[in-house]
Amino acid sequence: MVSLEGLVAAAAVLTGLGLLAWRLWAGKLEVPGDWGEEEEEEGIPFIAGDGSGCCRLLCKPSALAQHLVQSLGQSSALQGGHWLWPRWPRLQMLRQLLQLPEPEPVVARELLQLPDTGLVALDWLVGPWGARSSSSVGGPSSVLLLIPNAAGKVTAELLQLGLQALERGFIPVIFNRRGHNGCPLTTPRLQPFGDPGDLREAVTYLHCRHPRAPLVAVSEGSGSGLLLSYLGESGSSSRLAAAACISPIFRGRDWFESAKPWLYEWPLLLHFKRALSRYAGSLAKVVDVDKLLGSRSLQELEEALFCQTKSHPMSWEAYWERNEPLRDADEAAVPVLCLCSADDPVRGPMATSLPRELFHSSPYFFLLLTPHGGHCGFPRRGPGRCWGHEAVLEYFRAVAEFLPVEERAKGLPRTRRWGGPTMEPPVFTWQRSYTR
């Protein structure tokens, strides 16, 4: 039996095909993403893969920046080519809706019980190959924490990144928020857009379970709001060696209030509502469920879920004072690579959605900007399909190579980030629930 979500997706796809065919016939299909002369002169140029053009690294000059330029410049992910597909970001979104589901990878799920008895889920990727590659990044196998988008949708692209990392010796694990992706909702509370409390508990647990393994994290799309908030609030205590954000949303409030392509918003909204409907009885104690499930945009759903609560209502302005991703960005103390495309139709206009001043002022933030690539797409021909994944894994390898050398050169004791002496684990307030 075809699900309601499948019927809506099919209708959206057919409508989209009709509109796109008309625009192609009329010669009105826009190909955004080309930057002007001012942007073209900014940053360090690279030739990016398969027709995406010349991408640039924007950052504050530093020894790590020079090392990244050398490493990324030699990476096969950033080799030139000629291909028109990366220039059509909306067609890429349509393809993501049309593509058939791939075989589910083998995962082992752990549920972590939090101080308020809520649960988050950690899905450890262990297949389909069944055995980890013997090659490892940075000495001990690095734990790679994968953070899905804010709706909890684990996309085929995120799974592909995890499986590719598994082949290269990483230990990939997916972080699932409360009530997301089949994680039971045991308290009538979900995780706000930029509240890193639950993520902090999960990172602490991962460090306790793998005390000698470097821990790195990568987020996809709107899930970057959570990772950026965590890095800012945690500062040098984040326990992460490095982080990466693929097509991040930097300005949360502006993003929710702006118009988004319906090919992106409606399927994601339907996915979120479907997950929330499972817990309608529990959520009815704290929110207006009818208004929640009747939301016609991601902004309406976010307001109904976190601002218009029955016990602790708050204004939209107050909500974003606590959840804006970059509110504490100047406190971040680990390298962060942000992979962005100028033609991203989801993030919004480049002039207002990219905080260029952050990358020029902070030595920890690096922006790899390409004119074409869409939202979380960065397609290429051949195996792998996404050159962005290759760039992110190469970035982690380069940071793992650089930091120990830099510490030895400065005569500093090796930190626990890359296989140095470990610290005694703290006393935890959570407990491991059960595995599946």
VENWORA-V451361 format. One line per field, one symbol per residue. phi: phi as a letter, one per 30 degrees, with the letter a starting at -180 (. if undefined). A space follows every 50 residues. Layout:
BEGIN
phi = ???
END
This chain:
BEGIN
phi = .dddddddddddddddddddddddddicddbdjdcddddddcicdbcddh idjccbccadeadddddddddddcdddccdabadeddbdddddddddddd ddedddbcccccdcecidbbcccddbbddibddddbciideddccccddd didddddddddddddddcjdcdbcccdeichiddccbdbccdebcceddd dddddddddbdccdcbbbcbhdddedddddddddhdcdicdabbbchdcd cddedddddbeddcddddddddddddddcedddddbbddddddcdcaddd dddddbccddcbdbdddddddcbdecdbddcdbbdbcccbcdcddcdjed dcccdeddddccdccbcccbdblichchdbdidjibdddddddddddddd dddddddddciddddddbiddccddddcccbddacb
END
